[in-house]
Structure formats: C-alpha cells, structure tokens
C-alpha cells in the first residue's frame, strides 16, 4: 500500500514538473484543418484572446480527450442566455487529434468519421493535424502517448496553464481560474 502511494506521488510530481516546464513558453506553430478542410494556424489565428487547446496523438488519448468535449462545450462554447449570459467566457477552443507517421494517411477517413458521428455543433472546434510529432512532443513535454494534453494560451500565444489526462472537475476549475485572472 505504501509503495503504491509512493509511486502515485512520484507520478504526480513528474506531471507537475512537465506542466511547469511548458508554462511560460510560446505554443509551437501548428497548421491544422477543420472537417471542411479550412486551415487554422495555431497560435497565429487565435492571437488576441485566450485559447484552450486539447491535443491527443493515440487512440487511448483521443478517448480521454473526448471526456472533455461536453464539459468544455457547456462551459466555454454554448451560448448562455438570461441571467447567466454575463458569465460567458470569451475563449477560443480547439480539440486537435494528431495524425503522425504512418497514421497520417488516415486523416481523411478520420474527418469523415467525425463529421458523421459527432454532434455538428462541435465540428468547428475539431482540428486535424497531420505531420511530425517530435516538435510538439519536445516543446510541449508530451510524456505519455496515452493521455491527452490541454493548454491554455494567453492572448499572445504563450502557455499559461497545462494539464493532461481525462476530464475532472478539479482540472476544469483550474482552467476556469486561469481564464478569470
């Protein structure tokens, strides 16, 4: 039991170090496409306001990234009305499945599958990246391929917060706190 607790503590420490390593650095240039083949260049096309970017580069990490869709949509994208409309966030949101190496050829099929199976209200917020993984893995400290990574960028494209893994209320609260500063 003590060994398990120690191991869990070490993993949390490693995760915190990786997060601290990327905070304050500029998000690396990335060219990605929507399901409609519209190119979006990150962070250039989103400069001027805060952005939340979720990234995944394996099937398992995509599954965990999907756990963020509904909570992020409800918190940051969906139009509020009435009393709560003044509490709306002004933030860009993108989820980016990454297709690298031999998997890059599957990008077109993935776009078709997503456009067929995903709620159409989410489609403008999904970007497909096809290319090299190494520049992002190095710069963004992708330690584990089976977890998604989320980054909050400030208006100039600098990373002000990073987290990884499936959705949790605690992580969402941390993201909200950063966006409210």
LOLUM-447164 format. One record per residue: residue number from 0; residue in one letter; x, y, z of N, C-alpha, C, O in turn. Coordinates in steps of 0.1 Angstrom, whole numbers. Layout:
BEGIN
+------+------+-------+-------+-------+-------+-------+-------+-------+-------+-------+-------+-------+-------+
: resi : resn :  n_c1 :  n_c2 :  n_c3 : ca_c1 : ca_c2 : ca_c3 :  c_c1 :  c_c2 :  c_c3 :  o_c1 :  o_c2 :  o_c3 :
+------+------+-------+-------+-------+-------+-------+-------+-------+-------+-------+-------+-------+-------+
:  NUM :    A :     X :     Y :     Z :     X :     Y :     Z :     X :     Y :     Z :     X :     Y :     Z :
...
+------+------+-------+-------+-------+-------+-------+-------+-------+-------+-------+-------+-------+-------+
END
This chain:
BEGIN
+------+------+-------+-------+-------+-------+-------+-------+-------+-------+-------+-------+-------+-------+
: resi : resn :  n_c1 :  n_c2 :  n_c3 : ca_c1 : ca_c2 : ca_c3 :  c_c1 :  c_c2 :  c_c3 :  o_c1 :  o_c2 :  o_c3 :
+------+------+-------+-------+-------+-------+-------+-------+-------+-------+-------+-------+-------+-------+
:    0 :    X :     8 :   -12 :     0 :     0 :     0 :     0 :     9 :    13 :     0 :     6 :    22 :    -8 :
:    1 :    X :    19 :    13 :     9 :    28 :    24 :     9 :    35 :    26 :    -4 :    37 :    37 :    -8 :
:    2 :    X :    39 :    15 :   -10 :    46 :    15 :   -22 :    38 :    21 :   -33 :    42 :    29 :   -41 :
:    3 :    X :    25 :    17 :   -33 :    15 :    23 :   -43 :    14 :    38 :   -41 :    13 :    46 :   -51 :
:    4 :    X :    12 :    42 :   -29 :    11 :    57 :   -26 :    23 :    64 :   -30 :    22 :    75 :   -36 :
:    5 :    X :    35 :    58 :   -28 :    48 :    65 :   -31 :    48 :    66 :   -47 :    52 :    77 :   -52 :
:    6 :    X :    45 :    55 :   -54 :    45 :    56 :   -68 :    36 :    66 :   -74 :    39 :    73 :   -83 :
:    7 :    X :    24 :    67 :   -68 :    14 :    77 :   -73 :    19 :    91 :   -70 :    18 :   100 :   -79 :
:    8 :    X :    26 :    93 :   -59 :    32 :   106 :   -56 :    43 :   110 :   -66 :    44 :   121 :   -70 :
:    9 :    X :    51 :   100 :   -70 :    62 :   102 :   -79 :    55 :   106 :   -93 :    60 :   115 :   -99 :
:   10 :    X :    45 :    99 :   -97 :    39 :   102 :  -110 :    33 :   116 :  -110 :    34 :   124 :  -120 :
:   11 :    X :    26 :   120 :   -99 :    21 :   134 :   -98 :    32 :   144 :   -98 :    30 :   155 :  -104 :
:   12 :    X :    43 :   141 :   -92 :    55 :   150 :   -92 :    60 :   152 :  -106 :    63 :   163 :  -111 :
:   13 :    X :    61 :   141 :  -114 :    66 :   142 :  -127 :    57 :   150 :  -136 :    61 :   158 :  -144 :
:   14 :    X :    44 :   148 :  -134 :    34 :   155 :  -142 :    35 :   170 :  -139 :    34 :   178 :  -148 :
:   15 :    X :    36 :   173 :  -126 :    37 :   188 :  -122 :    50 :   194 :  -128 :    49 :   206 :  -132 :
:   16 :    X :    61 :   186 :  -128 :    73 :   192 :  -134 :    71 :   194 :  -149 :    75 :   205 :  -154 :
:   17 :    X :    65 :   185 :  -156 :    63 :   186 :  -171 :    54 :   199 :  -173 :    56 :   206 :  -183 :
:   18 :    X :    43 :   200 :  -165 :    35 :   212 :  -167 :    42 :   225 :  -164 :    41 :   234 :  -172 :
:   19 :    X :    51 :   225 :  -154 :    58 :   237 :  -151 :    68 :   240 :  -162 :    71 :   252 :  -165 :
:   20 :    X :    73 :   230 :  -169 :    83 :   232 :  -180 :    77 :   239 :  -191 :    84 :   247 :  -198 :
:   21 :    X :    65 :   237 :  -195 :    59 :   244 :  -206 :    52 :   257 :  -203 :    50 :   265 :  -212 :
:   22 :    X :    48 :   259 :  -191 :    42 :   272 :  -187 :    51 :   283 :  -190 :    63 :   283 :  -185 :
:   23 :    X :    47 :   293 :  -197 :    55 :   305 :  -200 :    62 :   304 :  -213 :    67 :   314 :  -218 :
:   24 :    X :    61 :   293 :  -220 :    67 :   291 :  -233 :    56 :   294 :  -244 :    44 :   293 :  -241 :
:   25 :    X :    61 :   298 :  -256 :    51 :   300 :  -267 :    47 :   287 :  -272 :    54 :   277 :  -274 :
:   26 :    X :    34 :   286 :  -275 :    28 :   274 :  -282 :    35 :   273 :  -296 :    36 :   283 :  -303 :
:   27 :    X :    40 :   261 :  -299 :    46 :   260 :  -312 :    37 :   261 :  -324 :    25 :   258 :  -323 :
:   28 :    X :    42 :   267 :  -335 :    34 :   268 :  -347 :    28 :   255 :  -352 :    35 :   245 :  -352 :
:   29 :    X :    15 :   255 :  -355 :     9 :   243 :  -360 :    -2 :   247 :  -370 :   -10 :   256 :  -368 :
:   30 :    X :    -2 :   239 :  -381 :   -12 :   241 :  -391 :   -21 :   229 :  -391 :   -16 :   218 :  -393 :
:   31 :    X :   -34 :   231 :  -389 :   -43 :   220 :  -388 :   -56 :   224 :  -396 :   -57 :   235 :  -401 :
:   32 :    X :   -64 :   214 :  -399 :   -76 :   216 :  -407 :   -89 :   212 :  -400 :   -89 :   203 :  -392 :
:   33 :    X :  -100 :   219 :  -403 :  -113 :   215 :  -398 :  -118 :   204 :  -407 :  -111 :   200 :  -416 :
:   34 :    X :  -130 :   198 :  -404 :  -135 :   187 :  -412 :  -139 :   192 :  -426 :  -140 :   184 :  -435 :
:   35 :    X :  -140 :   206 :  -427 :  -143 :   212 :  -440 :  -131 :   216 :  -448 :  -132 :   224 :  -457 :
:   36 :    X :  -119 :   211 :  -443 :  -106 :   214 :  -449 :  -102 :   229 :  -449 :   -94 :   234 :  -457 :
:   37 :    X :  -107 :   236 :  -439 :  -103 :   250 :  -436 :   -91 :   250 :  -427 :   -91 :   243 :  -417 :
:   38 :    X :   -80 :   256 :  -432 :   -67 :   256 :  -424 :   -68 :   266 :  -413 :   -72 :   278 :  -415 :
:   39 :    X :   -64 :   262 :  -401 :   -62 :   271 :  -389 :   -48 :   270 :  -385 :   -43 :   259 :  -383 :
:   40 :    X :   -41 :   281 :  -383 :   -28 :   281 :  -379 :   -27 :   286 :  -364 :   -32 :   296 :  -360 :
:   41 :    X :   -22 :   276 :  -356 :   -21 :   279 :  -342 :    -7 :   283 :  -339 :     2 :   277 :  -344 :
:   42 :    X :    -4 :   293 :  -330 :   -14 :   301 :  -323 :   -18 :   314 :  -331 :   -26 :   322 :  -326 :
:   43 :    X :   -12 :   316 :  -343 :   -14 :   328 :  -350 :   -28 :   332 :  -353 :   -32 :   344 :  -350 :
:   44 :    X :   -36 :   323 :  -357 :   -50 :   326 :  -360 :   -59 :   329 :  -348 :   -70 :   333 :  -349 :
:   45 :    X :   -54 :   326 :  -336 :   -62 :   327 :  -324 :   -56 :   338 :  -314 :   -61 :   340 :  -303 :
:   46 :    X :   -46 :   345 :  -319 :   -40 :   356 :  -311 :   -50 :   367 :  -308 :   -59 :   369 :  -317 :
:   47 :    X :   -49 :   373 :  -297 :   -58 :   384 :  -294 :   -68 :   380 :  -283 :   -73 :   389 :  -276 :
:   48 :    X :   -70 :   367 :  -280 :   -77 :   363 :  -268 :   -73 :   350 :  -264 :   -66 :   343 :  -271 :
:   49 :    X :   -77 :   346 :  -252 :   -72 :   333 :  -246 :   -78 :   322 :  -254 :   -88 :   322 :  -261 :
:   50 :    X :   -70 :   311 :  -254 :   -74 :   299 :  -262 :   -72 :   286 :  -253 :   -62 :   286 :  -245 :
:   51 :    X :   -80 :   277 :  -255 :   -79 :   264 :  -248 :   -77 :   253 :  -259 :   -86 :   252 :  -268 :
:   52 :    X :   -66 :   246 :  -259 :   -63 :   237 :  -269 :   -61 :   223 :  -263 :   -52 :   221 :  -254 :
:   53 :    X :   -69 :   213 :  -267 :   -67 :   199 :  -263 :   -61 :   191 :  -274 :   -65 :   192 :  -285 :
:   54 :    X :   -51 :   183 :  -271 :   -44 :   175 :  -281 :   -42 :   161 :  -277 :   -41 :   157 :  -265 :
:   55 :    X :   -43 :   152 :  -287 :   -42 :   138 :  -285 :   -34 :   131 :  -297 :   -37 :   135 :  -308 :
:   56 :    X :   -26 :   122 :  -294 :   -19 :   115 :  -305 :   -19 :   100 :  -305 :   -10 :    93 :  -310 :
:   57 :    X :   -29 :    94 :  -298 :   -31 :    80 :  -298 :   -46 :    77 :  -296 :   -53 :    86 :  -292 :
:   58 :    X :   -50 :    65 :  -299 :   -65 :    62 :  -298 :   -69 :    64 :  -283 :   -80 :    69 :  -281 :
:   59 :    X :   -61 :    58 :  -274 :   -64 :    59 :  -260 :   -65 :    74 :  -256 :   -74 :    78 :  -248 :
:   60 :    X :   -56 :    82 :  -260 :   -56 :    96 :  -256 :   -68 :   103 :  -262 :   -73 :   113 :  -256 :
:   61 :    X :   -72 :    99 :  -274 :   -84 :   105 :  -281 :   -96 :   102 :  -272 :  -105 :   111 :  -271 :
:   62 :    X :   -97 :    90 :  -267 :  -108 :    86 :  -259 :  -109 :    95 :  -247 :  -120 :    99 :  -243 :
:   63 :    X :   -98 :    97 :  -240 :   -98 :   106 :  -229 :  -100 :   120 :  -232 :  -106 :   128 :  -225 :
:   64 :    X :   -95 :   125 :  -244 :   -98 :   138 :  -248 :  -113 :   140 :  -250 :  -119 :   151 :  -248 :
:   65 :    X :  -120 :   130 :  -255 :  -134 :   131 :  -257 :  -142 :   133 :  -244 :  -153 :   139 :  -244 :
:   66 :    X :  -136 :   130 :  -232 :  -143 :   132 :  -220 :  -144 :   147 :  -217 :  -152 :   151 :  -208 :
:   67 :    X :  -136 :   155 :  -224 :  -136 :   170 :  -222 :  -146 :   177 :  -231 :  -150 :   188 :  -228 :
:   68 :    X :  -151 :   170 :  -241 :  -159 :   177 :  -251 :  -172 :   183 :  -245 :  -174 :   195 :  -246 :
:   69 :    X :  -180 :   175 :  -238 :  -192 :   181 :  -233 :  -190 :   191 :  -222 :  -196 :   202 :  -223 :
:   70 :    X :  -181 :   189 :  -212 :  -179 :   199 :  -202 :  -174 :   212 :  -208 :  -178 :   223 :  -204 :
:   71 :    X :  -164 :   211 :  -217 :  -159 :   223 :  -223 :  -169 :   230 :  -232 :  -170 :   243 :  -232 :
:   72 :    X :  -177 :   223 :  -240 :  -187 :   229 :  -248 :  -197 :   236 :  -239 :  -200 :   248 :  -242 :
:   73 :    X :  -202 :   230 :  -228 :  -212 :   236 :  -220 :  -206 :   248 :  -212 :  -214 :   258 :  -210 :
:   74 :    X :  -193 :   248 :  -209 :  -188 :   259 :  -201 :  -183 :   270 :  -210 :  -185 :   282 :  -206 :
:   75 :    X :  -177 :   268 :  -221 :  -170 :   278 :  -229 :  -176 :   281 :  -242 :  -173 :   292 :  -248 :
:   76 :    X :  -184 :   273 :  -248 :  -188 :   275 :  -262 :  -203 :   278 :  -262 :  -207 :   287 :  -269 :
:   77 :    X :  -211 :   270 :  -256 :  -226 :   271 :  -257 :  -230 :   285 :  -253 :  -226 :   291 :  -243 :
:   78 :    X :  -239 :   290 :  -261 :  -245 :   304 :  -258 :  -254 :   303 :  -246 :  -263 :   295 :  -245 :
:   79 :    X :  -251 :   312 :  -237 :  -259 :   314 :  -225 :  -269 :   325 :  -227 :  -267 :   334 :  -235 :
:   80 :    X :  -280 :   324 :  -220 :  -290 :   335 :  -222 :  -295 :   338 :  -208 :  -293 :   331 :  -198 :
:   81 :    X :  -302 :   349 :  -207 :  -308 :   353 :  -195 :  -298 :   358 :  -184 :  -288 :   364 :  -188 :
:   82 :    X :  -301 :   354 :  -172 :  -293 :   359 :  -161 :  -278 :   355 :  -162 :  -269 :   362 :  -158 :
:   83 :    X :  -275 :   343 :  -168 :  -261 :   338 :  -169 :  -254 :   342 :  -181 :  -242 :   339 :  -182 :
:   84 :    X :  -259 :   350 :  -190 :  -252 :   354 :  -202 :  -240 :   363 :  -199 :  -231 :   363 :  -207 :
:   85 :    X :  -240 :   370 :  -188 :  -229 :   379 :  -185 :  -217 :   371 :  -179 :  -206 :   376 :  -177 :
:   86 :    X :  -219 :   358 :  -176 :  -208 :   350 :  -171 :  -201 :   341 :  -182 :  -194 :   332 :  -179 :
:   87 :    X :  -204 :   345 :  -194 :  -198 :   337 :  -205 :  -183 :   341 :  -207 :  -179 :   352 :  -205 :
:   88 :    X :  -175 :   331 :  -211 :  -161 :   332 :  -214 :  -159 :   336 :  -228 :  -166 :   331 :  -237 :
:   89 :    X :  -149 :   344 :  -231 :  -145 :   348 :  -245 :  -132 :   341 :  -247 :  -121 :   346 :  -246 :
:   90 :    X :  -133 :   328 :  -252 :  -121 :   320 :  -253 :  -122 :   311 :  -266 :  -133 :   306 :  -269 :
:   91 :    X :  -111 :   310 :  -273 :  -111 :   301 :  -285 :  -109 :   287 :  -279 :  -102 :   285 :  -269 :
:   92 :    X :  -116 :   277 :  -285 :  -115 :   263 :  -281 :  -112 :   254 :  -293 :  -119 :   255 :  -303 :
:   93 :    X :  -102 :   246 :  -292 :   -99 :   236 :  -302 :   -95 :   223 :  -296 :   -87 :   223 :  -287 :
:   94 :    X :  -100 :   212 :  -302 :   -95 :   199 :  -299 :   -88 :   194 :  -311 :   -93 :   194 :  -322 :
:   95 :    X :   -76 :   189 :  -309 :   -67 :   185 :  -320 :   -62 :   170 :  -319 :   -53 :   167 :  -312 :
:   96 :    X :   -69 :   162 :  -327 :   -63 :   148 :  -328 :   -51 :   149 :  -338 :   -52 :   156 :  -348 :
:   97 :    X :   -40 :   143 :  -334 :   -28 :   144 :  -342 :   -25 :   131 :  -349 :   -25 :   120 :  -343 :
:   98 :    X :   -23 :   132 :  -362 :   -20 :   120 :  -371 :    -6 :   122 :  -376 :    -3 :   130 :  -384 :
:   99 :    X :     3 :   113 :  -371 :    17 :   114 :  -373 :    22 :   100 :  -379 :    15 :    90 :  -377 :
:  100 :    X :    33 :   101 :  -386 :    39 :    89 :  -391 :    29 :    82 :  -401 :    23 :    89 :  -409 :
:  101 :    X :    29 :    69 :  -400 :    20 :    61 :  -410 :     5 :    64 :  -407 :    -3 :    62 :  -416 :
:  102 :    X :     2 :    69 :  -395 :   -12 :    72 :  -392 :   -17 :    85 :  -400 :   -29 :    87 :  -400 :
:  103 :    X :    -8 :    93 :  -405 :   -11 :   105 :  -412 :   -20 :   102 :  -424 :   -28 :   111 :  -428 :
:  104 :    X :   -19 :    91 :  -430 :   -28 :    87 :  -442 :   -42 :    85 :  -438 :   -51 :    85 :  -446 :
:  105 :    X :   -45 :    83 :  -425 :   -59 :    81 :  -420 :   -66 :    94 :  -417 :   -77 :    93 :  -413 :
:  106 :    X :   -60 :   105 :  -419 :   -66 :   118 :  -416 :   -80 :   120 :  -423 :   -89 :   124 :  -417 :
:  107 :    X :   -80 :   118 :  -436 :   -92 :   119 :  -444 :  -104 :   110 :  -438 :  -115 :   115 :  -437 :
:  108 :    X :  -100 :    98 :  -436 :  -111 :    89 :  -431 :  -115 :    93 :  -417 :  -127 :    92 :  -414 :
:  109 :    X :  -106 :    98 :  -409 :  -110 :   103 :  -395 :  -119 :   115 :  -396 :  -129 :   116 :  -389 :
:  110 :    X :  -116 :   124 :  -406 :  -125 :   136 :  -408 :  -139 :   131 :  -411 :  -149 :   137 :  -406 :
:  111 :    X :  -140 :   122 :  -420 :  -154 :   117 :  -424 :  -161 :   110 :  -413 :  -173 :   113 :  -411 :
:  112 :    X :  -154 :   102 :  -405 :  -160 :    96 :  -394 :  -165 :   106 :  -383 :  -176 :   105 :  -378 :
:  113 :    X :  -156 :   116 :  -380 :  -160 :   126 :  -371 :  -172 :   134 :  -375 :  -182 :   136 :  -368 :
:  114 :    X :  -172 :   138 :  -388 :  -183 :   146 :  -393 :  -196 :   138 :  -393 :  -207 :   144 :  -393 :
:  115 :    X :  -195 :   125 :  -394 :  -207 :   116 :  -394 :  -212 :   113 :  -380 :  -224 :   113 :  -378 :
:  116 :    X :  -203 :   111 :  -371 :  -206 :   106 :  -357 :  -207 :   117 :  -346 :  -212 :   114 :  -336 :
:  117 :    X :  -201 :   128 :  -348 :  -201 :   138 :  -338 :  -211 :   149 :  -339 :  -215 :   152 :  -351 :
:  118 :    X :  -216 :   154 :  -329 :  -226 :   165 :  -329 :  -221 :   176 :  -337 :  -209 :   181 :  -335 :
:  119 :    X :  -228 :   181 :  -347 :  -224 :   191 :  -357 :  -220 :   204 :  -350 :  -212 :   212 :  -356 :
:  120 :    X :  -225 :   207 :  -338 :  -222 :   219 :  -331 :  -207 :   219 :  -326 :  -201 :   229 :  -324 :
:  121 :    X :  -201 :   207 :  -325 :  -187 :   206 :  -321 :  -177 :   206 :  -332 :  -166 :   209 :  -330 :
:  122 :    X :  -182 :   204 :  -344 :  -173 :   203 :  -356 :  -164 :   215 :  -358 :  -152 :   212 :  -361 :
:  123 :    X :  -168 :   227 :  -357 :  -159 :   238 :  -359 :  -148 :   239 :  -349 :  -138 :   246 :  -351 :
:  124 :    X :  -149 :   231 :  -338 :  -138 :   232 :  -327 :  -129 :   220 :  -328 :  -120 :   218 :  -319 :
:  125 :    X :  -130 :   211 :  -338 :  -121 :   200 :  -340 :  -112 :   203 :  -352 :  -116 :   207 :  -363 :
:  126 :    X :   -99 :   202 :  -349 :   -89 :   205 :  -359 :   -81 :   192 :  -360 :   -78 :   185 :  -351 :
:  127 :    X :   -77 :   189 :  -373 :   -69 :   177 :  -376 :   -55 :   181 :  -380 :   -53 :   188 :  -389 :
:  128 :    X :   -45 :   176 :  -372 :   -31 :   178 :  -375 :   -25 :   166 :  -382 :   -27 :   155 :  -377 :
:  129 :    X :   -18 :   168 :  -392 :   -11 :   158 :  -400 :     3 :   162 :  -401 :     6 :   172 :  -408 :
:  130 :    X :    13 :   155 :  -396 :    27 :   159 :  -397 :    35 :   152 :  -386 :    32 :   142 :  -381 :
:  131 :    X :    46 :   159 :  -384 :    56 :   154 :  -374 :    52 :   156 :  -360 :    45 :   166 :  -357 :
:  132 :    X :    55 :   147 :  -351 :    51 :   147 :  -337 :    63 :   153 :  -329 :    60 :   161 :  -319 :
:  133 :    X :    75 :   151 :  -333 :    86 :   155 :  -324 :    87 :   169 :  -320 :    89 :   172 :  -308 :
:  134 :    X :    84 :   179 :  -329 :    85 :   193 :  -324 :    75 :   196 :  -313 :    78 :   204 :  -304 :
:  135 :    X :    63 :   190 :  -313 :    53 :   192 :  -303 :    56 :   184 :  -290 :    54 :   189 :  -279 :
:  136 :    X :    61 :   172 :  -292 :    64 :   163 :  -281 :    76 :   169 :  -273 :    75 :   169 :  -261 :
:  137 :    X :    85 :   175 :  -280 :    97 :   181 :  -273 :    92 :   194 :  -266 :    95 :   196 :  -254 :
:  138 :    X :    86 :   203 :  -273 :    82 :   216 :  -268 :    71 :   216 :  -257 :    72 :   223 :  -247 :
:  139 :    X :    62 :   207 :  -259 :    50 :   206 :  -250 :    51 :   196 :  -239 :    42 :   193 :  -232 :
:  140 :    X :    63 :   189 :  -239 :    65 :   179 :  -228 :    55 :   168 :  -228 :    49 :   165 :  -218 :
:  141 :    X :    52 :   162 :  -240 :    43 :   151 :  -241 :    50 :   139 :  -235 :    58 :   133 :  -242 :
:  142 :    X :    48 :   136 :  -222 :    55 :   125 :  -216 :    49 :   111 :  -219 :    56 :   101 :  -220 :
:  143 :    X :    36 :   111 :  -220 :    29 :    98 :  -222 :    20 :    99 :  -234 :    12 :   108 :  -236 :
:  144 :    X :    20 :    89 :  -243 :    12 :    90 :  -255 :    -2 :    86 :  -253 :   -11 :    90 :  -261 :
:  145 :    X :    -5 :    80 :  -242 :   -19 :    75 :  -240 :   -28 :    85 :  -231 :   -38 :    81 :  -226 :
:  146 :    X :   -23 :    97 :  -230 :   -31 :   107 :  -223 :   -32 :   120 :  -232 :   -23 :   123 :  -239 :
:  147 :    X :   -44 :   127 :  -231 :   -45 :   140 :  -239 :   -38 :   151 :  -231 :   -36 :   150 :  -218 :
:  148 :    X :   -34 :   161 :  -237 :   -28 :   173 :  -231 :   -37 :   185 :  -234 :   -41 :   187 :  -246 :
:  149 :    X :   -39 :   193 :  -224 :   -47 :   206 :  -226 :   -38 :   218 :  -222 :   -31 :   217 :  -212 :
:  150 :    X :   -39 :   228 :  -230 :   -31 :   240 :  -228 :   -40 :   252 :  -229 :   -49 :   253 :  -238 :
:  151 :    X :   -38 :   262 :  -220 :   -45 :   275 :  -220 :   -34 :   284 :  -225 :   -23 :   285 :  -219 :
:  152 :    X :   -37 :   291 :  -236 :   -28 :   301 :  -241 :   -33 :   315 :  -238 :   -45 :   317 :  -238 :
:  153 :    X :   -24 :   324 :  -235 :   -28 :   338 :  -233 :   -30 :   345 :  -247 :   -29 :   338 :  -257 :
:  154 :    X :   -34 :   357 :  -247 :   -37 :   364 :  -260 :   -25 :   365 :  -269 :   -27 :   367 :  -281 :
:  155 :    X :   -13 :   363 :  -264 :    -1 :   364 :  -273 :     4 :   350 :  -277 :    14 :   349 :  -284 :
:  156 :    X :    -3 :   339 :  -273 :     1 :   326 :  -277 :    10 :   319 :  -267 :    16 :   308 :  -270 :
:  157 :    X :    13 :   325 :  -255 :    21 :   318 :  -245 :    12 :   309 :  -237 :     1 :   312 :  -234 :
:  158 :    X :    18 :   298 :  -233 :    11 :   288 :  -225 :    11 :   293 :  -210 :    22 :   295 :  -204 :
:  159 :    X :    -1 :   295 :  -205 :    -2 :   299 :  -191 :    -7 :   288 :  -182 :    -7 :   290 :  -169 :
:  160 :    X :   -12 :   277 :  -187 :   -16 :   266 :  -179 :   -16 :   253 :  -188 :   -19 :   254 :  -200 :
:  161 :    X :   -12 :   242 :  -182 :   -12 :   229 :  -189 :   -16 :   218 :  -180 :   -13 :   219 :  -168 :
:  162 :    X :   -23 :   209 :  -185 :   -27 :   197 :  -177 :   -28 :   185 :  -187 :   -27 :   187 :  -199 :
:  163 :    X :   -30 :   174 :  -182 :   -32 :   162 :  -190 :   -41 :   152 :  -184 :   -45 :   153 :  -172 :
:  164 :    X :   -46 :   143 :  -192 :   -55 :   132 :  -187 :   -69 :   135 :  -190 :   -73 :   145 :  -196 :
:  165 :    X :   -77 :   126 :  -186 :   -92 :   127 :  -187 :   -97 :   138 :  -179 :   -91 :   144 :  -170 :
:  166 :    X :  -109 :   142 :  -183 :  -116 :   153 :  -176 :  -118 :   151 :  -161 :  -120 :   139 :  -157 :
:  167 :    X :  -116 :   161 :  -153 :  -120 :   160 :  -139 :  -125 :   174 :  -135 :  -121 :   184 :  -141 :
:  168 :    X :  -134 :   175 :  -125 :  -139 :   188 :  -120 :  -127 :   197 :  -115 :  -128 :   209 :  -118 :
:  169 :    X :  -118 :   191 :  -109 :  -106 :   198 :  -104 :   -99 :   205 :  -115 :   -95 :   217 :  -114 :
:  170 :    X :   -96 :   198 :  -126 :   -89 :   203 :  -137 :   -97 :   215 :  -144 :   -91 :   225 :  -147 :
:  171 :    X :  -110 :   213 :  -145 :  -118 :   223 :  -151 :  -118 :   236 :  -142 :  -118 :   247 :  -148 :
:  172 :    X :  -119 :   234 :  -129 :  -118 :   245 :  -120 :  -105 :   253 :  -122 :  -105 :   265 :  -122 :
:  173 :    X :   -94 :   246 :  -123 :   -81 :   252 :  -125 :   -81 :   260 :  -138 :   -75 :   271 :  -139 :
:  174 :    X :   -86 :   254 :  -149 :   -87 :   261 :  -162 :   -96 :   274 :  -160 :   -92 :   285 :  -165 :
:  175 :    X :  -107 :   273 :  -154 :  -116 :   285 :  -152 :  -108 :   295 :  -144 :  -109 :   307 :  -147 :
:  176 :    X :  -101 :   291 :  -133 :   -94 :   301 :  -125 :   -84 :   309 :  -134 :   -82 :   321 :  -132 :
:  177 :    X :   -77 :   302 :  -143 :   -67 :   308 :  -152 :   -74 :   318 :  -161 :   -69 :   329 :  -163 :
:  178 :    X :   -85 :   314 :  -166 :   -93 :   323 :  -176 :   -99 :   335 :  -169 :  -102 :   345 :  -175 :
:  179 :    X :  -101 :   334 :  -156 :  -108 :   345 :  -149 :   -98 :   355 :  -143 :  -101 :   366 :  -139 :
:  180 :    X :   -85 :   352 :  -144 :   -74 :   361 :  -139 :   -73 :   374 :  -147 :   -65 :   382 :  -144 :
+------+------+-------+-------+-------+-------+-------+-------+-------+-------+-------+-------+-------+-------+
END
